[in-house]
Amino acid sequence: MVGWESLREDLLRYREESPRPLVVWPSPSTERRHERRFRIQLAAWATGIAGELHAKYGDLVELQVGALTFPGRQLFVDELARQLHGEPADRGELTADLLAPLTIRSGHHSKQDVLVTNHAAHQQVLITAGDLHSTVTDSSGAVVGLYVGPHNAPRIEFPIDPGHSRPVPALIGTASLVPDLGYAVPPGTWALVITLQTVSGFYLSTPLELTITS
């Protein structure tokens, strides 16, 4: 009969794979004899592994792939995640531009630099958790994807002097927030909106072209 010991061995194996499919999982080093269900969050590309776990363990595991439950495809994150929050960046006298074409694999995430320019007559300071938040949108501007997972970095500030620019890392994720699209935003040309936070508020960049590959 499958149980924690069997699941523990599988988690140890998945933990060593590259790219790593596990995002949030119960620690394999902990005694868990009395737990009846284990929550496991997988990367948005890892539907095959989710299928293996579901077939082997059934109700013993509560599975999330990207932002959706597995296999039910119910949105796991708050509905607020599907909304853009902020004013146009030009109102804050900021812009974000590409340093190079943005390309990312479907279901994966990465950090890529964007060039942020301060058009104000005073220094502005970007407030981040180490990187800028970004959101994938479709041609109509609707939110379709983002990064879903732990992000516990401390507050890191990026000062930008008036009339100057600097590269700042942006965290780009492709976990789908639209069940009809699947667990990952599919390959194609999409848009990426960068959130720029300063002491004055939140500002949204103009959409930047994003290519998602298979």
KEROVEX-272896 format. One record per atom (N, C-alpha, C): residue in one letter; x, y, z. Coordinates in steps of 0.05 Angstrom, whole numbers, plus 5000, padded with zeros to 4 digits. Layout:
// KEROVEX-272896
AXYZ...
// end
This chain:
// KEROVEX-272896
M501749765000M500050005000M501850255000V501250434981V502850674980V502150865003G504151005013G503751195035G506151385036W506651495060W508651705062W511451605054E512251365062E514951265055E515351245025S513351155011S513551144982S513651424970L511851594980L511751874970L514452014976R515451964999R518052085007R520252014987E520351764979E522351674959E521951814932D519551844924D518951984899D519752274900L519152404923L519852684926L522852724925L524352544938L527252564938L528352534909R527052364894R527952324866R527252574849Y524852674852Y524052914836Y525753154844R526453174869R528053394879R530753414865E531753194857E534453194844E534353234814E531953234802E531753274774E532253554765S533053594740S533553854729S532253874701P530554064696P529754274715P527954154737R528054284760R526654174783R523554214780P522053994781P519154014779P517754104804L519054064827L517754124853L518054424859V515854544868V515854824877V515454844907V513354714917V512854694946V512154404951W513454284972W512954004978W513553945007P512453735018P513053665046P515953565048S517253645069S520153575072S520353265075P522053145058P522452855060P523852765085S525052955099S526652885123S524952885149T522352945146T520652965170T518852715173E518552625198E516652405203E513752505199R512152355183R509452445177R507552205177R507552065199R505851825201R502851875203H502152115213H499352155220H497952345200E499452445180E498152625161E496652465140R494252565133R492552415114R492652525086R493852765083R493952885056R496353065055F497753065032F500153215028F499753405005R500353665010R500153864989R502753884974I502653864947I504953884930I504354074907Q506154274905Q505954464883Q508154414863L507354394837L509254324816L509454564797A511654564782A512054774761A509854734740A509254954726A507054944706A507554754683W510054684678W510654494656W510354204665A510154144691A510453874701A507853724703T506253734682T503653594683T504053294682G506253204668G506752914667G507352804695I508952944710I509552854737I507052864755A505453074751A502953104767A501152864761G501052774735G499452544728G500452294741E503152264743E504252024757E503552024786L503752254799L503152274828L500152224833H498452334816H495552294819H494852004815A495951874795A495251594789A496251414812K498551474823K499751304844K498551344871Y497951604878Y497251674906Y494351764909G493051844888G490251914890G489752134910D487952094929D487152294948D489252344970L491352184970L493452234990L494952494984V494852584959V496152834952V494253044942E494753294949E493253524938E495153664919L494653654894L496553744873L495754014862Q497754174858Q497554434844Q499654444823V498954504798V500854534777V500654824768G502854974772G502755264767G500755394785A498755524773A496655664788A494055514790L494055264780L491555114778L491754844793T489454764803T489354494816T489554284795F490554044803F490753824785F489353584797P487553454781P487053494753P484653684746G483553814766G481053964762G481354224747R483754344746R484254604733R482554824746Q482354824772Q481155044786Q483255244794L482655504790L484655704796L485355704826F487855674832F488755644860F489455904873V490356104856V491156364867V488756544869D489056764884D486956964888D486257084861E483657144858E482757274833E484157544829L485057674851L486457924848L488957894830A490057654829A492457614812A491857644783R489257634775R488557664747R487957954740Q488658134758Q488258424753Q490858574754L491158774737L493558944738L492959174757H494959234774H494559434795H496759644791G495959894784G497760104781G496960304760E498360524760E497860734739E499860694716P499260814693P501260804672P503960914681A506060784673A508760854683A509561144676D508461244653D509261514646D508261724666R506161664681R505261844702R507261864725G508761654728G510961654749G513561734737E513461814711E515861904696E517961684695L517061444691L518761214688L518061064662T519960924650T519460744628T521160494632A520160274621A521660024621A521859924592D524259864583D524759784556D526359534555L526259394532L527759144528L530659204524L532359044536L535159044530L535858844509A534158634507A534458424487A531658294484P531258164462P528658024458P528057844482L525557844492L524857674514L523757414504T525057194512T524156924504T524256744528I522256574531I522056394553I520556144545R521155924557R519755674551R517055664565S515055554552S512455524564S512655354590G511355454611G511355314636G513655374654H515655514644H518055574660H518155864669H520155934685H520456214693H523456284692S523956534690S526756624690S526956924698K529357004703K529857294709K531357404685Q530357634675Q531557764652Q531558064658D533758204651D533958484656D532258654636V531058864647V529759064630V531059334638L531059524619L532259784623L530159974633V530560074658V528660264670V529860544669T528360734659T529361004656T527661194673N529061374687N527761574704N527661834688H525261924680H524962164665H524262404683A524162364709A523562574728A526062744733A525562974746A527763154753A528963094780H528162874792H529162794819H529762494818Q531462414837Q532062124838Q529561964846Q529261734834Q527161554841Q528361284849V526961154868V528060894878V525960684874L526760474858L524960244855L525060064879I522759984889I522559804912I521959524902T523659334908T523259064898T523758854919A523258604913A524058384929A526358244916G528058404902G530258294888G529958304858D527458314849D526858334820D524158464817L523558554793L521058684787L518958474782H516458534790H514258354785H513358404756S512558184743S511558214715S509158034711T507558104690T505157954684T504957914655V504157674646V503757614618V500857684611T500457834589T497857904580T497457824551D494857814543D494257754515D493958014499S493157994474S493058224457S490958424466S489058344482S486958524492S487758654519G490058574530G490958674555G490058514579A488658294575A487758124597A490057954608V490157934634V492357774647V491857484642V494057344633V493757064627V495856894642G497957014653G500056854666G501957024682L503356884700L505457014717L507056804731Y508856894748Y510456714765Y508756634789V508656374795V507256274819V509256104835G509856184859G511656034875G512856204897P514656084914P515856234936P517556474925H517556684941H519156914933H519557074959N521556994974N521857105001N524357285004A525257394982A527657564983A527057814999P529157925013P528658175028P528258415009R527458635020R527058875005R529758974993I529759014967I532159114954I531359354937E532859574940E532159814926E534059874903F533059984881F534660064858F534260364854P536160534863P535860814858P536660884829I535161074817I535761164790I535861464790D538061584783D538361874783D536661994760P536062254762P534462384741P535862364714G534262294693G535362274667G537162034661H537261854680H538961614677H537361364675S538661154665S537460884662S539160684676R537960464684R539560234694R538059974689P539559764684P538259504681P537359394709V534959284709V533759174734V532658904727P533158694743P532058424736P529058414740A527758284721A524858244723A524357944724L522557854742L521857574744L519557514725I520057334706I518057274686I517056984690G514456954693G513356684696G511156634676T510656384670T508756314650T506656114660A506256104686A504055944697A501356074688S499655914676S497156014665S495056084687L493756304684L491456374702L488856334687V488956224664V486556174648V486255874642P484455734656P484355444653P484055344625D482655494608D482355414580D484955404564L486955554574L489655554561L491355314569G490555184591G492154974602G493655064626Y495554904635Y497054964660Y499255174655A500055204630A502155394623A501255564599V502055814599V501455984576V502755854552P501255794531P502355644508P504255814491P505855674474P507655824457P506256024439G507656234433G506556454417G507756714424T506656924412T507557194419T505457324438W506457404461W504757524482W505957794490A504757914510A505858164521A506558134550L508558284558L509458284586L509258564597V507758584620V507458844634V509158834659I510859034662I512659044685I511459234706T511359164731T510459334753T512859474765L512759744766L514859904778L513760034803Q514859964826Q513960074851Q516060274862T515060504869T516660704883T515160794908V516260984922V514961084946V512361234938S512061304913S509761454904S507461264896G507961004892G505860824884G506860614865F504860484852F505460274832F504860374804Y506660314786Y506460404758Y506860164739L505360164717L505359944698L506760034672S508659874663S509959944638S508159904615T508860014592T507459944568T508159654562P506359504548P506859224543P509359184526L511058994534L513458914520L513058644507E514158614483E513658364469E515058134482L513657914485L514757674498L514157434480T516257284474T515957034458T516156794476I514056634476I514056384492I514456154472T516355984478T517055754461T516155494474S516255284458S515455024469S517754884483
// end
